Amino acid sequence: MDLTQSLEIATCTDPGMVRSHNEDSIAADAANGLVVLADGMGGYNAGEVASGMATTVIVTEMRQILSGAKPYQVDTKTKEEIAPKIVREQVLKANTSIYQAAQTQPQYAGMGTTLVVCLFYDNRMLVAHLGDSRLYMTRDGKFKQVTRDHSLLQEQIDSGIITAEQAKKAAHKNLVTKALGGNLKLAAEQLVQMANDNGGRDNVSVILVRVLREYPGTKGMMGKVFGWLK
């Protein structure tokens, strides 16, 4: 179903008054009821590369999938609508693309991006998001925040460490806990920054370990060792 007659979509992006360049990327596909917004992170132009990759991959892949399937169709195996699955899969695909680019090209090391994806179908809206880019809904002249930030600041508010009012003056507003393509080095740096923002009263050291695959012991090896010890 072509939604161009049902949805009016307007887009606009600007670097603002402080930044010298724009690391945001936005895309819209009115026919398929899809909008994507990404706010890149990383040195030089890496942030805008990451956000651009995210919007391009997700919109391109979703457009191809939706040309042959309807989001409200039910998966015969799970008995659930396919929309959440296909959105999740394309977000993961974008994450893989960004991560691999960051690993293979030194100038893009550590790049990542926040993400907001909205898919309109069957009089509903499916939302996927990562990081601190927000989705708001306006109705009857009132704004309501739909998403909840994936950020250290939000976690501090949720845990009662700081109040929402104190959060407005916090120094680490841009430290997100979830993002596309984020790597361990970036996460470690953010944790150190958080500690310093909270006083840094001692040396700060962080070690993060990601388990990439299983690492079982070789069967029979221990038996040989113990046999030798006897």
Secondary structure, 3 states (H helix, E strand, C coil): CCCCCCCCCCCCCCCCCCCCCCCEEEEEEHHHCEEEEEEEECCCCHHHHHHHHHHHHHHHHHHHHHCCCCCCCECCCCCCECHHHHHHHHHHHHHHHHHHHHHHCHHHCCCEECEEEEEEECCEEEEEEECCCCCEEEECCEEEECCCCCEHHHHHHHCCCCCHHHHCCCCCCCCECCCECCCHHHHHHHHHHHHHHCCCCCCCCCCCCCCCCCCCCCCCHHHHHHHHHC
